[in-house]
Amino acid sequence: MNGYDAHVPQDFGHPIMTIPHSVEIVGALLFAIAILHTFSTRVFDRLARTHPRHAGVWRLLAEVEVVFGFWAMILILFMAVFVGRNGTEENIAVTYLEKVRFTEPLFVFAIMVVAASKPILRFATGIVGMVARFIPFAHPVSTYFTLLGVAPLLGSFITEPAAMTLTALMLRELFYSKGLSKKLKYVTIGTLFVNVSIGGTLTNFAAPPVLMVAKSWDWNTWYMLSHIGWKSALTVMVNAGIATLIFRKELARIPVALQGRVKTDALPVPIVVAHALILFLIVTFSHHPPVFLGLFLLFMGIASAYPHYQERLILREGLLVAYFLSGLVVLGGMQEWWLKPALHAMDATTVYFGATALTAVTDNAALTFLGTLVPDLTEEFKYSLVAGAVTGGGLTVIA
C-alpha cells in the first residue's frame, strides 16, 4: 500500500505520520457516511419509538453530537484490525490516536462549562441589558437585536465557542422559553450561526480558522480588523437588523424582564470577578491544555465550594460537543489527500465559493490550514479562502 505523509497542523490536531492511502480512502468514505448520518438523525429517533427493544441504541445514534465520534471509532477499529502494525512496533491505530492532539475539543469543553456558569451569564446579561437601553426600540426588540448583533462579536475576544454559548443560553432564557413561532426560531438560530462564524474575525487570536493562518501569513490583529473585521462587524449588524425588522411585531409582544432579573438575582462581586478571571485565563491559554484544564479544575472547585451561586453546570452538553469535535478531528486527519488538491486547483474567486461550500461539511480551521500548505499564494487567494471559510460557518450544524 502506498504511504502518504500527512503534514498537518499541531494546533488543529492532525498527526504527522505516514498513513496508507487505502486507510485515507476509508476515512473519506466514513467521513461522508458521518455527514449523511448527521442529516438522518430523525430516522434513528423514529426507530427508537417504533422498536423499543433497542431504543437505547437508536437514541444514541440519533444524537447529532455522537455521530462523528461513532464513525471515528469505526475508523480506529478498521485501522486496528485490518492494518495492524504495518511494519511498525506499535499498532498504527494507537500511534495515530497518540499523535492526534485534542486541544480544541478539550478547550471547547472547558470554555462551554465556564461560560455557561451562572455568574458569567448574569454578568453578560447585564452588559446586554445596558447596551439594549441605548437602542431606541421596545425593550424586547432592542434586547433581541443586541443578542444577535453585539454578542456574536465577542467571539473575537473570548473565542467563538464562548460567544456562542453565552448568546445561545441567553436567547433560550429570554426568548425561546416564551413560545416563539417556528419561523422566528429558525431565523434566529440561522442568524446566530452565521454571525458567530463571521464575528470572530476582528482579531487574529480567537477564531480557529484565523488562528491557523495568522502566524504563517503574518496576519496581526490590525490586519484582520482593517481587511476583514470591519466588514464582518457591519455584516453582523445588518443580519441582526434584518431579522429584528422582519419579526419586530412578534418580538415586541414577548415579556423580557431582563433588567429586573439582574437586580433581583445579584451575585457577590468577588464571585463574578473570580469567574470572569478564570474565563479570561482559559481563553488566554487556549493552546495549552495543562494550563486551561488546571484552571477548569479550579473553577470546578469554586463551583463546588459555592453551589448556592451556581445553577446546573452543562457538563453533559459540554462533553457531547467535545466528543463531536474529537470525532471530527480524528476523521478530519484523513481528508487532506483530497482537500489540498481541491484547493490548489482553484483561483481566488473559485476558492471563496469552494471554501464556503466545503466548510459546511468540514471544519473551517482544517480548511484554512490546508491553504498554508500551498506555496506562493496571492493575498487575494488568502483573503478569499478565509472569508469563504467563515462565511459557510452557518450553513449546517456540522459547520
Protein Blocks (a to p, Z undefined) as FASTA:
>chain_A
ZZddddddfklopacddddfklmmmmmmmmmmmmmmmmmmmmmmmmmmmmmmlmmmmmmm
mpmklmmmmmmmmmmmmmmmmnmnnopabdfklmmmmmpccklmmmmmmmmmmmmpmklm
mmmmmmmmmmmmmpccdfklmmmmmmmmmmmmmmmmnojklmmmmmmmmmmmmmmmnopa
fklmmmmmmmmmmmmmmmmmmbcklbmklmmmmmmnopafklmmmmmmmmmmmmmmmmmm
mmmmmmmmmmmmpccdfklmmmmmcccfklmmmmmmmmmmmmmmmmlmklmmmmmmmmmm
mmmmmmmlcccddkklmmmmmmmmmmmmmmmmmmmmmmmmmmmmpcfklmmmmmmmmmmm
pcfklmmmmmmmpghiafklmmmmmmmmmmmmmmpmkZZ
